[in-house]
Amino acid sequence: MMIKLKLLIVLLLSVGISCAQKTKTIETNEVLMGIDSLMVKKHLYTLASDEMEGRKAGTPGIEKAAQYIESEFERIGLDKFQDLKTYRQSFVEKELNLFNIIGVLEGKSKKDEYVLVSAHYDHLGVKENGSGDVIYNGADDDASGVAAVLALAEYFKNSDSNERTIIFVTFTAEEMGVVGSTYFGKQIEPDNFVAGINIEMIGKESKFGPKTAWLTGFERSDFGTIIQKNLINTGYTLHPDPYKAYQLFYRSDNAAMAKLGIPAHTFSTGPIDNDPHYHKVSDEATTLSVSTITETIKAIARGTESIISGEDTPTRIED
């Protein structure tokens, strides 16, 4: 009788531990499910709508986009950057009044160490001549990246797990030559930034297949290997940039940070060598996969966890 009782106790304890582990897994998945496709779709379709008039820097259209991003930062509960009174970092360049939109989630034990999460919210505007569809909606380039920044801001705010301070930025005038990110870089102390997570064109399945993304400048630091380590057993994989001939590491906003030594890289899924919609008026939200965007955002959240928590610090980028 005593032996049977002991066996029953062991069995109950085993079941309890198993249930606890299962509950932990479910809770983790539920947190990641906070990055849900409905919210991602809302961000994407709003920013890529005709109402935004192609979001060209210096136009009324980009003003509408900026107001939307600001309202989301406010709703999420992000702080302002440095001494700014609003989420706008305003400056004049190319005789245009420009503004990056910046929100801050202060860290805990390592609040003086910063992680940058970014995408550009500008695009090409409206065709000067022509009939029919004349609006460059820029859904993949880069409303998809901005949707990711907003979703990640909400995720990390809700998870309350960031030991390091996260600075969320949507840059202006990337299409004019990474103007917004270059200005931002002049206002910061690079040594305080431990990583730059830039996101661009994540709306289409990558050449590596479902649940994959690629990273620019993979060999320039160990940032990518850290992400790969964190994605083990998630079903999602990260790969080095397969389009080396295009020099993509130097063509997005991460470049302005990387030249300061910050290990800043761009996540993408875009089929760069075979994309009929790139910089065309046909780059519409309807041509993208919301599920691909959502899964990639979740992978970025999971992949960067150890950097956000202060466990891992990527190596610096050399000139």
Secondary structure, 3 states (H helix, E strand, C coil): CHHHHHHHHHHHHHHHHHHHHHHHHHHHHHHHCCCCHHHHHHHHHHHCCHHHHHHECCCHHHHHHHHHHHHHHHHHCCECCCCCCCCEEEEEECCEEEEEEEEEECCCCEEEEEEEEEEECCECEECCCCCCCCEECCHHHHHHHHHHHHHHHHHHHHHCCCCEEEEEEEECCHHHCCHHHHHHHHCCCHHHEEEEEEECCCCCCECCECCEEEECCHHHCCHHHHHHHHCCCCCCEEEECCCHHHCHHHCCCHHHHHCCCCCEEEEECCCHHHCCCCCCCCCCHHHCCHHHHHHHHHHHHHHCHHHHCCCCCCCCCCC
